[in-house]
Each structure stands twice: as structure tokens, then as C-alpha cells.
Amino acid sequence: MADTDRTSDPSSKSKTPSLEPASQHSSISASRRVNADSRSSRRLRSQYPRSSPEKHVEYILVASFDIDRGPVMEHQYPVAITGDENMLAELMLPDQAHARNQDWTIFFLHKDTSKEEEEESQQESDEDDGDGLDDGLDDGLDDDLDDESTDSEPEGGEGPPLIHVLNLVNTKHDKSVKRGAIVKAMAICTRHPFLHIYKPLLLLALEEYFKSPVPETLAMLYHAVNAMDLSLMPKLSILERNLLLASDNRDLFVEKFEQMIQMRLGSKRGEIVADAHNDGSPTKMAGISRAGTKAHIESGSHSIYSVPRDTHEFETKVMYKGIPIPIKVPTAVMPETVGDFSLIKLIQNFSEAHTKSPQPFALHPHLTTNGTSTHPIIVLVNGLLTQKRVIFLGHNMPSGEVAEAVLAACALASGGILRGFTRHAFPYTDLTKIDDLLNVPGFIAGVTNPTFENHPEWWDILCDLPSGRIKISSKIDPSPATEGLSCFQQQNPTLATIASGTLNNNQDLTGDAVFMTDILRSIAARHGERVIRAKWRDWVLKFTRIAAQLEESVYGASALYIGSEDHEMTLPGASGHGYVWADDAAKLKELAGNVTRIEGWRNTRSYYSYIQDLAQIYTVRPLKGLDLAHMHDRLRLQRLSPTQSRDIYLTFSRYVHSYDEICLLLNVAPESHAGLFYVALGLFHKDREVRVKTAELLERIAEHEAGQHWWRGLSRFERLAFERLRREVDAEMRVKLGKDGLGVGSEKRSS
């Protein structure tokens, strides 16, 4: 490897290599200038630009219950939605809706793109291509997956985005009508997965419709929601979205919101506003304040624009009948995350009964990976991963609560990483649609009719919400023998019986029992929904990485590992890829505990969609020849020799320079997992070059838009070591400059 600070990686479109020699005399001070690479070179864009023809809401529907005809569709705006009107009306008026004053439901429509929509989409694509010609200086990542809105992720070839339907049912008691009540439902149909933001507007609009049941009432709501301005919400890259969702920091990427406002103010004055990232942090401008701050409140109407108090949510308003309705839209939305569900509520519901009175499960290799005492939530997730038919039964419960449980289960198994769950989910359905339901392989459905429990041939897993119990069907198909399981058993005869999954094994080979204990402890400590979602994301990511290692062990290669190691980039001690174990014995035990559910997953929709997504992400990922997660995990989990750790630290230092490269490193070192602790341990390495290079890397991270928050999370002990090292290098540099006849004042520091 060339002895330079940075060797060019032809596959990563990296920035210009530094010419500074990587010797023990290299100086932190020499690089202590504003790092041009610490800011994204990607042009900042809006997620929902004003010029976009896409509407927030596509249809408004109203249905009512007619005593003679049953559920009927009353109005559809702006035009009639294609499909079966009677079926739609039935979905909008769930069983026992008249028994409650109010109920919410959610369901999905698989609407094909019309010819007109296809032409419109093609026209937009052509316009985007034309825009790309003007951005020749971008580093190529502009034309990646992020060209789509964050709620229009690639669907793994499964078809156009779903239409999400949020439905409100109201019952007005009136003795002057038959059966003494009027039951009406109003629904909003949108491609956005954050449909819960429209709840306050639906409440107002349905109340208005009871007073004025005319199409103009629907039109008023339709135009109000589509006038909602989200144009100041910045578009984040995949790496940035991952960082935001895994962090509790309310200020993460606040600079992007400020830049969006600056660009808007500049365009109003007819100025061409350069991206603020070129010259450090954005300059404060008149008319910008932080929402919720004293300055914002005191400024009243004088503050034209405000930066969100929490960057996880974009704050806007919808004007309905002259009243501003405050709306908070999630800045980052991951795949399979629909609506406002609670993982905590789902986990608690099925954990409490199990904790008080555990009931053993019948063994099934795909489901009971910890034997008969497998935690119910793990049984549920295993069932979703292996594409089993799952029913959530909520007898005498509001259909909205059942739908929330279905959506939470989809997000649980997805972790924001895997796809294919919501597309085959039915948050609420009823007995009349059982034939259609049974035609869908691996469905996830919410029902309120107890008849389903008496038909185990209809489902593989039944989740009874009132009792908090999960049941495995007595009619479930046995797991088929697979080549992968057979090969693993032949390679590891001592683990063959355990790996089969047919004998009760209460050892926690998978680590799931420890994981669930940690989850329940976090919930008890009130760590919040965001923390629990991040932990489940880590669990799903770990599962996919272990699956890749199993495929490599058994088949010699994995479809889940795209690309190859670039041996020219890595030093000998930093080579390798994939999941890391402390030793080979731990690796074989964990593979044995996971092999049956991995083999069950390998023939599912989510597996094949994940392979397609990995291929797409690979095309835009920086540092294709390096597995930063593997190297970081080795620092975290293994006992390394000084030479091995030296090679890892120097590889980090040589290749992690640009904005996206630092984002990639931060993704493998999240704040919830000790952040930069293991990277910063390089400050104490016995090799001086490693200490200096680690300090330079940390300095680059500290200048990074997101990395500055990771830097602040370092312990005082590590920061003192950094400062001490910086002083030593500064002193050496002054001595060297003095010997060369240069004045000490000639060195200008701009950090």
C-alpha cells in the first residue's frame, strides 16, 4: 500500500487524496483547517418541493351505514377511486362500529399506477435528468435512491407504493332514525406512511360532514391538506436517516433545516444562495428562530420561519376553516413504518402474561428457537420472518387498536431494514373476506371476530390481544428439510441435534432471551419508543449479518454479501468482512441456534427484497471495498494484538475522510452503542503513528455535521488524551518550524 494518508478508492468516488505523509512526524496542526470534506457535497433539496405535482392526499371518501342496504359509499372526492365500492364501504364501517361513539381503522389499497400517472412520472424523471446535468460537480450520490421521497423507497420490485387509508367512524345517537343512530365514516387516502398526522383534521371534517353532508365538505378538507407546505423539510440520505432514527439528539442535522430556510429567504430576495456547508456552520439570519424557544415566543408573528425544536419532526400547519391546525411530520421514515403505533405497547401486551404464567409452546424449528420457553415476541418475529400466516385477534376491542398491533408487528420484523410485510398486511379485515385472505401467502391480519380462533387451519400464529397470549396452530405445516441445515449438521456433527430445532433446547444460543430481558428493562426504565425501535433495528441487522455468515459457511458464498474486499485498501490486520464473534466456538453455537429460522427466511419475500435493496444501496455506498462494521466490531469484541489494532486504526484514518464516509463510520458506531469510544481508544495505542492518526480522524469527525454530536459524547478521559496529544504535536511542530527558520506565527490555524 502506498505510504500516503489516503489511497484513492476508485469505487467510492472519494475526495482528493491528502498529500500529507503518514509518518510519525505528521501533524494534527497541519490538518487543523476547516475540512472541506466535513460537509456534504450533495445539493440540499426538499423532500416535498413546492413544484412537485404529487399530492399529499389523493382521495377523500365518505361511507355510511344504511339500515336496508348495509354499508354504502356516499361520496368520493375528487373522483371515484377505482375498485370495489362495496368492499371499501365495508372496510370503512367495521364490525360493531355502531357500539362505539368513535373508532379508527387503517387499511391499504393496492392501486396500480394509471396511464396518466405513468406519463406524469416519466415527465418528472426527464426533468430530474435534466437537473442532473447542471449538477456535474455533485459526487454522484444525488442520483441514487434518495432521488425519491423518503416515503417512496424502492419496493424490491413488488409494485407501486401502497395507498394508505386512515379511516374515522363516528356514531351519532338519534332517536328519530331507525335503530336510533347515524353511523358515518370518513377516510383519507395517501401514499405517505405517516398518515396519523391527519387525525385531528379528520375529526374536524367528519364533524362538519354530519352538519353539512355535501361534496363541498370533502373538497374543503382535500384542498386544506394538499395546501400543507412541507417544502422546507430537507431530504436526507439513507445514511443520514439511519443516524437520525438511531439518535435521541434533538439537534441532529439542525443545520440542514437552517440551510433550507436560508435558501428560501435568499430566493425571495432574488439571490443565488450557495450551500452553507461550504463555509462552515450556517450564519443566523433575521426571521429565523428555534420553535419553542424564548426568542421564538417573544418574536410572535415577526419570526417568519422557525427551525423545529426536535429535528426528528418537521413542524407545519394546515389551515382548515381559517383555523391553523399544528402538524408534526416525521423527518425520516424507514420502510414498513406506517402510522402511529407503539412497539412498547405490543411488547408489553404479550410479555406480561408470559412473565406471570409462562405457557410452553409446541416445538417448531422455525418458531421456537429457544425451545418450548421461547419468548412470545420472539415466536411472533420468527413467524413473520419465515412468512407464516399471522392473525391478531381483538374480540370486543376497537378495530383501531387491532390495526395498530398489526402495524407494530410489521415494523418489529422489518426493523426498518426488511420489506414485504405491510404489502401483505391487513390491519383490519372481517370474516366475509376470509377467502381472499387465505389466497395471500404469509398474511398479517387484524380481526375482531372470535370465530377465527376456532379455525386453526386458517392461521399459523394467533396473537390474542385481550389475553396477551400467542398460540402456534395445531395445523401448522412442518418445516421442510433444507440443504443448508443438512450441510451445517454434516460440518458440525456435535451441534447437529441442537441445530435441528426438533428437540427442546432451553440454552440461549441465539442470545434472544438476554435481548428480551434488555428490552423489558429498557421499557421499565421508560427509555421511550425511539430507543426500543433502535434496539429492534439492531436485532434485525444482526440477524441478517448472521444469515450472511451462515450462507458463507454452508454454501461458500452469500447472496447477502455484495461486492468483495479490496485487499489493496486494507492492511493485513484489518482484513475480513461480516459479523464478528469473540471466538469460533461462540460463532458455531450462535449459527446452530439460528440455522432453522435463517433457512426458513431464505425462501421468503423479505429475503429476496432485501437482496435487491442491498444491490441498490451498494451502488451508492462509499468505501465499497471496506467493511467498517466488521473492523469496528473486532475492536469492540475481540482481543487483538497491537499490530492488528494498529492496522484497523490506520485503515480508518486513511479512508474515512468525506462527509458520507464519516456518516458510514457513525452508522457502525451509534451513540447508543458507546459511540466513538472504541475508535477513540486508538489515542492510547502504543504506536505513536496510530495515536496521531486517530486524533486526526477524531478532529475530522468533530467538524462533521453529525459527528460533532458523537464527539461531544466522548468521555472526559478520552478528550483529555486528545488534547494532550494535540499539545505534544503542536510543540513538535513549533520546534521543527524553528529549526527550518520559519516563524511560529506563520502557522495559521483555522479550526
N, C-alpha and C positions, 0 to 999 in steps of 0.2 A: 504494500500500500504506500502510496506517495506520502511523504512526510510533510503534509500540509495540514492546516487547521480544518480544511474542508475539502473533501474529494467530491467531484461532481457526480451526481447520480442522474444518468440520462433518462431514467424512467419517471423521475419525480418533478421535473420542471423546476428545479431548485434555483435559488438565487445565486448570484455571482460568488465564486469561492473567495474566502478571505485569503490574503497573501501573507498573513502573519505566520511565521514559523511556529511549529508546535514543539518548541524546545522548552527546557526547564526555565529559560530566561524570559519566556513570553510574558507579557504584562497585562494584568487586568486593566490597568490605566489606559493602555494603548487602545483597548476596545471600549473604553468608557465614554462612548459618544452615543447620541441618540441612535438606536439601532433601527435602520430603515426597514428591516425585516420584521420588527416587532409589531407592525400594523398590517392589517390585511390589505393586499393589493387589489382585492376584488372590489369592484364598484358597488357601493352601498345602494340597495334597492328596497322598494316597498314590497311587503308580502301581497298587498292588495292595492295596486296603484289605481289612482282615480281614472286613468284612461282605460282600465280593463273593462271589457263588456260583460264579464262574469257577474252574476247577481248573487248577493248573499243568500237570498231566499228565492226559490224557483216557483213554488206554488203555495197557496193558502186554501185549505179545504174545510168545509163545514158539513157535519153529518148530524142527523137527529134520529131518535127512536120513535117510529110510528106504531101505534098500538095495533094497527091492522097489517101493515107491511113489514114490520121489523125495522132494522137499521137501514136508513136511506141517506143517500148523498144529497144535500140541499144545494150547496154552491161550491164551485171551484174557480179560483182566480189565479192568474189572468186568463188561462184557458183550461179546458178539461185535461186532466192528466191521463195518459194512456194506461190501459189496463182494466181490470175487472172492478167496476164501481161498487158492486155489492160486497165483494171481498174487502175492499178498502173501508166501506162503511162498517162492516162487522169488526174489523181491526180497531177502528176508531171508537167503537162502543163495546168494550169488553164485558165478559160475564159479570153479573152482579153490579154493574156500574150504577144502576138506579138505587142500590143500597147505600151508596156513599154520596155525600154532597159534592165531592171533588175527587178526581183520580187522574194521574198522569200515566201515559204509556209512551213507549218508544218502539218503533219498528222500522224495518229497512225495505226499500224498494229497489229492485234490480232493473233500472230503466236503461235501455240501450240508447246510445247517442243517436239522435236523429240526423238525417242528411244535412239539414241546415246547420246543426251544431258542429258536425264534422267539417263543413266548409268554413265555418267561423273559426274553429280551432286551427285549421290549416292556414288561414289568413294570419292568425296571431303568430303561428310558428314562423311563417315567412317574415313577419315584421321583426320577430326576435332575431332571426338570422341576419336581417339587415342591420339591426342594432349591433350585433356581434362584430360586424366589420369595422365599426367605429371604435371598438374596444380592443384593438390588436395588442395593446400593452398589458392586458389582463393576463394572468398566469394560466389561463386555460380552464380554471375551475369554475368560471362563470357559466360555462355551457355544460354543466353537469346536472346531477339530479336536482340541484337547488334551483333550476330554472322554473320548476313547478312550485306552486304554493305549498306550504308545509302540510296542508291537509290533502294534497294530491300526490302522495307518494307513489312510486311505481308499485303496481299491484301484482307483480310477479306473473304477468300475463293472464290474470284472472278476469279482466274486463274493465269497463268504465267504472269510475268511483260510484259507490252506493249513494242513493238518496236517503238521507237520514230524516225520519219523521218524528217530530215531537208533538204529542197529542194531549190535549186537556179536555176532560169530560166534566161537565157541571150538571148537577141535578137541582132544579128549582121546584119546590113543592107548591102545587096549585090545586086546590080542591075543585076548581071549575073545569078541570080537564079530566079525561079518562085516566084511571089509575092514580090520579092525584099528583102527578109530577110531570115536568117537562125535562127531557134529557137531551142535551146537545153537546157536540164535541167540535173543537176547532184544532186544526193541525197545521204546523209549519213544516214545509219540505225543503231541505237544504243539503248541499254537498258538504258543508262544513261539519266536522265531527263534534265541534263544541256547541252543539245545539241547545244545551242547557241555558245558554246566555239569554235565550228568548223567552224564558219562563215568565218574567214579570210583564212582558208585552202581551203574551197570550192571555194572562189573567185579565188584563185591562180590556183586550179586544173581545174576548168571549163575553165579558160582562156587557160591553157595548152592543154586541150582537143580539143578546137577549132583548135589549131595548129597541134595537133597530136591525131586524133580520133581513138586510138587503145586501146585494153585492158591493155597494159602496163602502160598507163597513170593512169588508175584506180588502178592498182596494186601499183604504186608508192605512191599514196595517202593512200591506205589501210595500207601499211606497215609503213608509216610515222606516222599515227595517232595511230596505235597499238603499236608503239615503245615508245609512250609517257609514261614517268615514273611518276607515282603517288604514288610510294611505300613509300614516306616519309610523306604522308598525314595521320595523326593519325585518328584512328577510335574513334568516340565519342559515349557515351551512349545516350539514349533518353533524360535523364535529362540534360546532357551537351549540346546537340544540342539545346534544348529549351532555355537554358541560353544564348548560343551564338547568336541565332537568335533574341532574345529579347533585346540584348545589342548592343550599338554602340561602345563599348570599343574595340579598335583595338588590345589590348594586351591580351584579354581574352584567356586563355589556351595556351599562347605562350610557356609555359614550356613543353607542350606535343610535340610541333614541335622541340624544342631543344633536348628533350629526344630521339626522333626518329633519329635525326642526330647523337647524341652520340652513339646510338646503332649501326648505320651504320658504323661509324668510328671505333668503337670497334671491330665489326665483321671483318672489313677489316684487322685489326691487329691480328686477331685470338683470341681476348679477349672475355670473357664472361662478358657482361655489365649488371650489376644489374640495376633494375629500379631506376632512380634518385630520385623518390619520397620518398624513404626510408630515405634519409639523407638530407631532406630539398630541397632548390632550386637547379637546375642543375648547375654544375660547367662549366664555359665557357671553351671551348676547341679551340685549334688552328684550323683554317679552317672554323669556323662558324662566320657569321656576319648577321646583320639585313638588309634585302633588302631595298634599298633606302637611307640607312644611309651614312654618310660621310666615315665611315670606310669601308663599302662595296664598295663604288665607288672608293676609293683610292686603295683598295686591288686589284682591277681589276680581273685578272684571278687567282690570288693567293687564293682567297676565294672560296674554293671548294663547300661549301654548305651555303645557306643563309636561314634565318628564314623569313617568309613573313612579309611585313610591316603592313599588316592587316590580322589577323588570320581568318577573315571570308572567305578569299580566299587563295588557295594554288597556288603559282606561279611556273610554269614549262615552258618547251619549247618543240616544235615539230620541228624536223629537216626536212624541205621539200626542196628538190633540193639543199641541202647544206646550206640553209638559216634557221637560228633559228627563229621560229615564237613564240613570247611570248604568253602564255595561262594562264588564271586565272580560276581555278576550285573552285566552292563553297565548303567550308569545310563541311558545314551542309546543307542538303536538306530535307525539310519536304514533307510529302505526298501531291500529287496533285499540286506540284510546277514544272512546265515544261517550259523550255525555258526562254527567257529574256523579260518578259512582264513588264508592268507598271500598278500597281493599281492606281497610281495617275492620269495617263492619262485616264484610264477608268472612274474613279470617276468624273474628271473634265468634260469629254465629255458629261456625262449625268446629270451634275449638272448645267452647265451654262445656258442652255435653260430653265430649270425648275426655276432657280433663277430669270431670266429676265421676263419670261412669264409663270407662273405656269398653267398647264392644269389639271383639275380634272380627276381622274381615275374612271372608273366604279367599284363599290364595289365588292370585292370578299373576303370572310373570310380568305383565306389562304394568300392573297397578300397584301391587303390594311389594314394593322394592325394599321395605324394611320388615317383611313378614306380616303376620296377622295383626301386629300392633302398629302398622304404618299409620302416620297421622292422616286424618281425613282430608286435609287440604292437599297433602302430597298425593293421595289417591286421586283426588279431583284433577290436579295438574297433570299427573301421569295419564289420566284418561283423555284429557284434552290434547296432550302432546301425541298420543298414539291414536288419535282420531276416533275415539269411542263416542257413542250416542249419549248425550248428557241432557237430563231433564232437571230443571229447577221447579219444584212444586211448592206453591204458596197458597194452600187452601184457606179461604176466608181472609186472605191478605189483599191489599190494594195491588192491582196489576203493575203499578209503577214501581213498587218495592221488588217485585219479582223480576221486572225488566232490569233494574239496577244490579241485581245479583248476577244476571246473565252477562251484562256488560263488564262487571268487575271480574268475572271468571275469564272472559276473553282477554282482558288486559293482564291478568295474572299469568296465564300461559304464554302470552306474547312477550311480556316484558318490554314492549316497545321495540322488539328485535324480530320476532317471528310474525308471519302473516297467515291469513287463511281462516281465522276464527270468526270475526264479525261478519264476513261474507256468507258464512253458513250458520249464522246465529238468528234465532227468532226470539227477541226479547220478550214478546208476548204472543201466544197463539192459543187456540182453543181446540176442542175435540172435533169440530167439524172439518178441520184441516189435517187430520191425522194421516190420511193417505198421502197428501203432498209432503208432509213431514218425513214420513218413512222412506220416501224416494231420495232424500238427501243424506248422503253418507257422512257420518261424523257430525250430526247437527248438535247445536247447543240451544235449547228451547226453554222458555219460561211459560208455565201454565198455572192455573188456579183450580182446575178440576181434579178431585181426588181419584177419579177413575183411572188416571194414568198409573197410579201406584199399583193397581191390581193387574196390570198388563206388563210383566217384566220382559216380555218378548219385544216390546216397543222401545226399550232403552237398555243401555249397558250400565249407566250410573244414574242413580236418582238422588238428588240433593233436596231433602225435605227441610224447607226453611223454618216452619214453626217449631219443629223438634230439634233442629240443628244436627240432624243425623244424615250421613251419606251411606247409601246402600249400593252394593255391587249386584247386578242382576243374576238370578239363578240360571238365566238363559243366555248369558254372555258367551260369545264364541271363544273357544280356547285359542291361545296364542300359537300361531303356526311355527314349525321348526324352521330355522333360518340358517343359511350358510355361515353367516357371521358368528352366530352363537356356537355352532359346531366347530368352527375353526378356532375360536377362542378357547373352548374346552380342550381341544387337542393340544393347543400350545401351552395350556396351563392346567394339567390334569389335577393338581392339588386343589384348584379352585373350581373344578368342573361342576360339582354338586351345588355349590353356592351360586354359581353363575346361572344355573338352570332356572332359578326362581320358583321351583315346584315344591321345595321343602321350606318349612318355616325357619327363617333365619332372622333372629332379632338383633344381630350385630348391626351397628350403624355404619356399614361400609360406604354408603353414599354421602354421609355427613348430613342427611336431611333432618334427623332428629335434633342434632345440635343447631341446625339452621332454624328450625321451627321454634326451638327454645329461645333463640336470639330474637326472632321476630316477635314472639309474645312478650318478651322482656321489653323490647322497644315500644310496643303498644302500651304496656303497663306504665312505662316511663313517659308516655304522652309525647313521643318523638314526632308524631304527625304523619299525615298521609304521604307527603313528598318523600320522607325518609323510607317508609315502607315500600313505596314503589321503586325507589332506587335499589333497595336490597333485593327485591324480586327481579329487577333487571339484571343485577349481578348474578343471581342464581341461574337465570335463563342463559346468560352469556357463558357462564361456567359449564352448563350442560352442553351447549353447542361446541365448546372447545374440547370437552372430554369426548364428545362424539367424534370429532375430527381425529383425536388421538387413537380412539378405538379403531376407526376405519384404517388408519395408517398401520396399526399393529396387526390387524387381521387381513386386510386386503393389500397392504403395501403402499397405498395412496388414499387420499381423502378428497371427495368432491367438495368438502367444506374448507379446504385449504387451497386458495387460488394464488398462483404465482410461485416463485421459488426464491430461495435465499441467494443473495448476491454476495458470494464469498469474497469478492474484491472489496466490498464495503465493510465487512465485519472482521475484526481481529479474532484470532483463534478462540479466545476465551469467551467471546460474545456470540458465537455461532449457535444455531438451533432455532426452533420455532415451536409454537403451540403451548398447550397447558403445561404447567410445571408442578411437579411433586417434590417433596423433600427427598425421597429415595425411590428406588424401583419397587420395593415391597409395597409401599403406600400406593404407588401407581397401579399395580396389578390388582390390589384389593378394591380400589375405587372403580376400576374398569369392570371388575367382576360384579360389583353391586349395581352398576349402571347398564350392563350389556343388554339385558332383556328390554328395558324401556327404550334404549337407543335403537335397537333392532326394530322395535315396534314403530318408532318415529320415522325410520328411514324410508317408509313407504307411504308417507302422508303428504297432504297438500302443503303444510307448513314447511316440510323439509325441502321440497322441490322449489317452493317460492324463495326460501332462504338462499339456496344455491344461486338462483337468478339475481337476487339482491346483492349477494356478495360479489358477483361478477360485475354488476353495475358500479358498486361502490369502489371496487378495485381500480377502475379506470380513472377515478378522480382522487384516489388516496395518495398522499405524499409518502415518500420513503417506501416504495414498493418492495425493495429488497431487504428490508429490516422488519423484524417483529419486536417492536418496542415493548409490548406487553410481556413477551417471553423474557426479555432481558430484565425488565423491572421485577417480574415475579421471581427470577433467580436471585436478585438482590434481597428480596423480601423473604424467601422461603428456604434457600439453600445455604449451606456453609461453603463459601467459596474461598479459594486460595487468593492471596494478594494479586497474583498475576491475572486470574480470571476476573476478579472485580475491577482491576485496572483496565482490562480490555473493554468491559461493559461501559465504564465511566467515560473512557476516551471515545468510544463509538457514539455515545450520547452527545458528547461535546462536539464531535466532528460533524454530525449530520443534523442535529436539531438546531436550526437557525431561523427558518422562515416562520411567518405567522401560523400557517397550517401545520407545520412540523411541531411547533410548540403546542398547538391545540391537541395534536395527536398524543404527545407525551402527557399532557394534563389529563387526557381521557383515560390513560392507563394508570394514572396516579391520582384518583379523585380525592377530594377533601375528606370524604367520609372514610377513606382507607389510608389515613396518615398523610395524605397529600404528598409533599416533596420530601418527606422525612428520609426515605431510603436513597433518593437522589442526593440529598444534602450530606449524607454520611460520607460521600466522596471527599468532603472537606477535611476528613480525619484520616484519609488514606496515607499509608507510609511513603508512597511515591509522591514527591513534590509536584511533578507534572500533573498528576491526577487531581491534586488539591487545587492547583491553579486553574486547570481546565473546568473543573466542577464549579468554581467560583464564577468563571466567565459565563458558563451556561446559566447559572442562577441569576446572574445580572441580566442576561437576555430575557429570562422568564419574568423578572421583576418589571421590565419595561413593556411586557406584553399586556394587551388589553384585559385578558382573563388572568394571565399568570401573576399579575400584581396582587391578586387576592390570595393565590396559593403562597406567594412569597410572604405575605403578612401572616400566614398561618404557621410559618416555621417557628420552632421553639427558640427561646432566648439563647439557649446554649449554642445552637447552630448558627444563629445570626451573629453572635459574638465571635465564633470561629471565622465566619466570613469576613467580619470587619478586621480581625487581627491579621488575616491573610492579606487583605487588601492593603493594610498599612505596611506590611513587610514588603510587598511588591512595589508599592509607591516609593518606599525608601530606597530599594534597589535601583529603581528607575532613575531617581534623582542622582544617585551615586554614578550610575552609568552615563547619564547626560552630562554630569560634571566632568567626568573623565574625557568625554568626547568634545569638551569645550563648549557645550550648549548651556544656556542659562536655564535654571529651574523653571523660571516663569514662562518658558517657551511652550511648556506642555499645557494645553488648554483642555480642561475637562468640561464636557457639556452635559454630563448626566445630571 
